[in-house]
Structure formats: C-alpha cells, structure tokens
Amino acid sequence: MFSEGYVEADGFRIRYMEAGQGAPLVHFHGAGGLRLTPAHDLLARHFRVVAFEMPGFGQSPENSRTRSMPELASTMAQAVKNLDLDTFNLMGTSFGGKTALWLALQAPERVLALVLEAPAAIRQEGAESPSGSPEEIARRLYAHPERLAAIPAPDPAIRAKTQPLVQRLRGPDRDADLESRLPSLATPTLVLFGTRDSVIAPAMGRVYKDLMPGCHLVFVYDAGHGISTDRPEAFAEVVADFLERHEAFVISRTETVIHP
C-alpha cells in the first residue's frame, strides 16, 4: 500500500506517494499529474518507490514561479535530497521524462540509473498533447482504453491550472541545448516506447539511443503512450531487471520488442 507524505523544496510543499523497501526509485509523472498504476505496485515489490506530485499539478496550488524545465528539475532534485535520498534510480513518464533527463544532466553523480517511459524530451514535429473529452484523451494515451475499469475524467479546474505550466515548460519539439548535452551523460539509461504510441512517435526513441552512450531502447508490443497502464507486467519486469543489472540486463544492445 502506498502512503502519502509531503516534503518542502524551494518554497513548495510537494506531495509524494511511497511504498516498498530496497533501493530507492524516484518517479516523475506525466502532464496529466500523478496517477498510481499497477506497475507502481509491481515495482514496489523490488524497490522503495517514491512517486512525486510536482509543484502545480494535482491538488497543489498553481505554480506560476517555475519558468523552465531545468528549473523544475532543480526543485525536484532538492525535494529528493530533502527526503535524505542522496543517490537513487530515477524514472520519468512523458513530460516527467524530460524533467528526469534534466535532473540527470544537472546531478549525474546522484542518479544511479535512468528510466524514461515514452519521454517527451524529443518529439516529432507538430506533436500535440492529448485533448478533448475523457474518452478522446484515453484513445490517444492507451492502446486498449476499453480495458480500463474506469476512465478518470480530468478535473476541469485542475486542467485549467496545469495547462499554462505544461505549455511553459514543455519547450520546443527538439531542444538543441538539451540534445547537445546528452552525449556527455554516461548514466545507464532505459528508454521505453509503446509500439502503438500515438502521442510521441516511437521512432523518436532512436534519437536517444544515438545520442546517449549508455542508452538501451525497448519497444513494448501492443502498448500506447501509457505503457505502464497498458502493459504493467511487461513494463515492470523489464524496468526491474534493468535497474538491478544495468548493462547485464536481459535485453540485448539491439533494439528490442517485448512481446506478450
């Protein structure tokens, strides 16, 4: 069971959910905010999972202060440090993947390994965030929305509060400053894309692999943008194996598709 806690960082009161024991695994959510998935529960069997709700998302007050993704990454690095986590594994989903990537660039000595789930740091030209009704958003995010027990309807007030922040921080589809720094990042990195991702083209994964010396690329079969919701068992299995064994994990150095 996940328990709720709060930590102060840069003047923000930041909520987090925590479960499990073992090596710490910090998670940054996507633009829709913090939502625990079955994959969180599976990963908490192996790790101390700490899933943050970043300032301005969910029930937190509006965040009009943070002006850039590197600034958000710095705030989150301080939040993790204030939980007495000096070194940790780091996982970022979509929007949070870009936050995680910037944190790893800012403090590479603290990040043991990096997992990027459908990261939004490198996007195809014209990539757009899902919008519309809850059903329309779900069709963009998931390969099988019909399998969800219930499609959570986004709270209009929360969406109105977070949209300006997301638009301000998401940056260009291709961030030359960010990409120029990636070849120097030696952190063991796992990039995962669903083969049916309709938000960010899975082919973008190859850019990370080309730029980052320690990058492994995995395509998860029959998963959309929300890999950990569509295929939680496959997602948790490959992530846990990578975090425990890094270079020796089960996936070969070639691009790989995880089948059912």
C-alpha positions as CSV (number, residue, x, y, z in Angstrom):
1,M,0.0,0.0,0.0
2,F,1.2,3.5,-0.9
3,S,1.3,6.1,1.9
4,E,1.2,9.8,1.4
5,G,3.8,12.3,2.5
6,Y,4.9,15.9,2.0
7,V,8.3,17.5,1.6
8,E,9.4,21.1,1.3
9,A,11.7,22.3,-1.5
10,D,12.3,25.8,-3.0
11,G,9.3,27.1,-1.1
12,F,6.9,24.4,-2.5
13,R,5.1,21.9,-0.4
14,I,5.4,18.8,-2.5
15,R,3.2,15.7,-2.1
16,Y,4.5,12.2,-2.7
17,M,3.3,8.6,-2.5
18,E,5.7,5.9,-1.2
19,A,5.7,2.1,-0.9
20,G,8.2,-0.7,-0.8
21,Q,11.7,-1.3,0.5
22,G,15.1,-1.6,-1.1
23,A,17.0,0.7,-3.5
24,P,15.1,4.0,-4.0
25,L,13.2,4.5,-7.3
26,V,12.0,8.1,-7.7
27,H,9.2,8.7,-10.2
28,F,8.1,11.9,-12.0
29,H,4.7,11.8,-13.6
30,G,3.4,13.0,-17.0
31,A,1.4,16.2,-17.9
32,G,-1.8,14.6,-16.5
33,G,-0.4,14.6,-13.0
34,L,0.4,11.8,-10.5
35,R,-1.6,8.6,-11.0
36,L,-0.5,5.4,-9.5
37,T,-0.8,2.4,-11.9
38,P,-0.5,-1.4,-11.3
39,A,3.2,-1.0,-12.4
40,H,3.9,1.1,-9.4
41,D,2.6,-1.8,-7.2
42,L,4.7,-4.3,-9.1
43,L,7.9,-2.2,-8.8
44,A,7.3,-1.6,-5.1
45,R,7.9,-5.3,-4.6
46,H,11.6,-4.7,-5.6
47,F,12.3,-1.0,-4.7
48,R,11.4,1.8,-2.4
49,V,9.2,3.7,-4.9
50,V,8.7,7.4,-4.3
51,A,6.3,9.0,-6.8
52,F,6.2,12.7,-6.6
53,E,3.4,15.2,-7.5
54,M,5.4,18.0,-9.0
55,P,4.5,21.6,-8.0
56,G,1.5,22.9,-9.8
57,F,-0.1,19.5,-10.5
58,G,-2.9,17.7,-8.8
59,Q,-4.1,19.2,-5.6
60,S,-1.1,21.5,-5.2
61,P,-1.5,25.3,-5.7
62,E,-1.0,26.9,-9.0
63,N,2.7,27.1,-9.9
64,S,3.4,30.4,-11.7
65,R,7.0,30.6,-10.4
66,T,8.8,27.8,-12.3
67,R,9.9,29.2,-15.7
68,S,11.8,26.3,-17.3
69,M,12.2,22.6,-17.2
70,P,15.8,22.8,-15.8
71,E,14.4,24.9,-13.0
72,L,11.7,22.3,-12.3
73,A,14.4,19.6,-12.3
74,S,16.4,21.6,-9.8
75,T,13.4,21.9,-7.5
76,M,12.7,18.2,-7.7
77,A,16.4,17.3,-7.1
78,Q,16.1,19.4,-3.9
79,A,12.9,17.6,-2.9
80,V,14.5,14.2,-3.3
81,K,17.5,15.4,-1.3
82,N,15.3,16.6,1.5
83,L,14.0,13.0,1.8
84,D,17.6,12.0,2.5
85,L,18.0,10.3,-0.8
86,D,21.5,11.2,-1.9
87,T,21.6,8.6,-4.7
88,F,18.7,6.9,-6.4
89,N,17.2,5.4,-9.5
90,L,15.1,7.8,-11.5
91,M,12.0,7.2,-13.7
92,G,10.2,9.8,-15.7
93,T,6.9,9.4,-17.7
94,S,6.3,11.6,-20.8
95,F,6.5,15.2,-19.5
96,G,8.2,13.9,-16.4
97,G,10.7,12.1,-18.6
98,K,12.1,15.5,-19.7
99,T,12.3,16.6,-16.0
100,A,14.1,13.4,-15.2
101,L,16.6,13.8,-18.0
102,W,17.4,17.4,-16.9
103,L,17.9,16.3,-13.3
104,A,20.3,13.5,-14.5
105,L,22.2,16.1,-16.5
106,Q,22.4,18.5,-13.5
107,A,23.4,15.9,-10.9
108,P,24.7,12.8,-12.7
109,E,26.5,11.7,-9.6
110,R,23.2,11.2,-7.8
111,V,21.3,9.2,-10.4
112,L,22.3,5.5,-10.4
113,A,20.2,4.7,-13.5
114,L,17.5,6.4,-15.5
115,V,14.3,5.0,-17.0
116,L,12.3,7.1,-19.5
117,E,8.8,6.0,-20.2
118,A,7.6,7.5,-23.6
119,P,9.7,10.6,-22.8
120,A,8.5,13.9,-24.1
121,A,12.0,15.4,-24.3
122,I,12.5,14.7,-28.1
123,R,9.3,14.9,-30.1
124,Q,8.3,14.7,-33.8
125,E,7.5,18.0,-35.4
126,G,4.0,19.1,-34.6
127,A,3.5,16.6,-31.7
128,E,0.4,17.6,-29.7
129,S,-0.7,16.7,-26.2
130,P,-4.0,14.7,-26.0
131,S,-7.1,16.9,-25.6
132,G,-10.8,16.7,-25.8
133,S,-13.3,14.5,-23.9
134,P,-12.0,11.9,-21.4
135,E,-12.8,9.2,-23.9
136,E,-10.8,11.1,-26.7
137,I,-7.8,11.6,-24.4
138,A,-7.9,7.9,-23.4
139,R,-7.9,6.8,-27.0
140,R,-4.7,8.9,-27.6
141,L,-3.0,7.6,-24.4
142,Y,-3.8,3.9,-24.4
143,A,-3.8,1.1,-26.9
144,H,-6.8,-0.5,-25.1
145,P,-8.8,2.1,-23.3
146,E,-11.7,-0.4,-23.2
147,R,-9.7,-2.5,-20.7
148,L,-9.6,0.3,-18.1
149,A,-12.1,-0.2,-15.3
150,A,-13.0,3.4,-15.5
151,I,-11.6,6.3,-17.4
152,P,-10.8,9.0,-14.8
153,A,-12.4,12.3,-16.0
154,P,-9.9,15.1,-15.7
155,D,-11.0,17.8,-13.3
156,P,-11.5,20.9,-15.4
157,A,-10.2,23.2,-12.6
158,I,-7.0,21.2,-12.3
159,R,-6.6,21.0,-16.0
160,A,-7.0,24.8,-16.3
161,K,-4.5,25.3,-13.6
162,T,-1.8,23.0,-15.0
163,Q,-2.1,23.7,-18.7
164,P,-0.2,27.1,-18.6
165,L,2.6,25.4,-16.6
166,V,2.8,22.5,-19.1
167,Q,2.9,24.8,-22.1
168,R,5.5,27.0,-20.5
169,L,7.8,24.1,-19.5
170,R,7.4,21.6,-22.4
171,G,9.7,23.6,-24.7
172,P,10.3,23.0,-28.4
173,D,9.8,19.6,-30.0
174,R,13.6,19.5,-30.5
175,D,15.6,21.2,-27.8
176,A,19.1,21.9,-29.2
177,D,20.5,22.8,-25.8
178,L,19.3,19.6,-24.2
179,E,20.3,17.3,-27.1
180,S,23.8,18.8,-27.2
181,R,24.4,17.7,-23.6
182,L,23.2,14.1,-24.0
183,P,26.4,12.6,-25.4
184,S,28.2,13.5,-22.1
185,L,25.6,11.7,-20.0
186,A,27.0,8.3,-19.1
187,T,24.2,7.3,-16.7
188,P,22.8,3.8,-17.6
189,T,19.5,4.7,-19.3
190,L,16.5,2.7,-20.5
191,V,14.1,4.3,-22.9
192,L,10.7,2.6,-23.5
193,F,8.1,3.3,-26.1
194,G,4.9,1.5,-26.9
195,T,4.6,0.2,-30.4
196,R,1.2,1.9,-30.6
197,D,2.1,5.3,-29.1
198,S,0.0,7.9,-31.0
199,V,1.3,10.9,-28.9
200,I,5.0,10.7,-29.5
201,A,6.3,8.7,-32.4
202,P,8.2,5.6,-31.2
203,A,10.9,6.3,-33.8
204,M,12.0,9.2,-31.5
205,G,13.5,6.6,-29.2
206,R,16.3,6.0,-31.7
207,V,17.5,9.6,-31.2
208,Y,18.1,8.9,-27.5
209,K,20.0,5.8,-28.4
210,D,22.1,7.6,-31.0
211,L,23.0,10.5,-28.6
212,M,23.4,8.8,-25.3
213,P,26.3,6.4,-24.8
214,G,24.6,4.3,-22.1
215,C,21.2,4.1,-23.6
216,H,19.1,1.0,-24.2
217,L,15.9,1.2,-26.3
218,V,12.9,-1.1,-25.8
219,F,9.7,-1.1,-27.7
220,V,6.8,-2.6,-25.7
221,Y,4.4,-4.5,-28.0
222,D,0.7,-3.5,-28.1
223,A,1.2,-0.6,-25.7
224,G,0.3,3.0,-26.3
225,H,1.7,6.2,-24.7
226,G,0.7,5.0,-21.2
227,I,2.9,1.8,-21.3
228,S,2.7,1.2,-17.6
229,T,-1.1,1.2,-17.8
230,D,-1.4,-0.8,-21.0
231,R,1.2,-3.5,-20.2
232,P,2.1,-3.1,-16.5
233,E,3.6,-6.6,-16.1
234,A,5.9,-6.3,-19.1
235,F,6.8,-2.7,-18.1
236,A,7.7,-3.6,-14.5
237,E,9.6,-6.7,-15.5
238,V,11.9,-5.0,-17.9
239,V,12.4,-1.9,-15.7
240,A,13.2,-4.0,-12.6
241,D,15.6,-6.2,-14.5
242,F,17.4,-3.1,-15.9
243,L,17.6,-1.4,-12.6
244,E,19.0,-4.4,-10.9
245,R,21.5,-5.4,-13.5
246,H,22.2,-2.3,-15.7
247,E,24.5,-3.4,-18.6
248,A,23.9,-7.1,-17.9
249,F,20.1,-6.9,-18.1
250,V,18.2,-9.3,-20.2
251,I,17.7,-7.0,-23.2
252,S,20.5,-7.1,-25.8
253,R,22.1,-4.0,-27.0
254,T,20.0,-4.1,-30.2
255,E,16.6,-2.5,-30.3
256,T,14.1,-4.9,-28.9
257,V,10.4,-5.5,-28.9
258,I,8.8,-7.0,-25.7
259,H,6.1,-9.4,-26.9
260,P,3.1,-10.7,-24.9
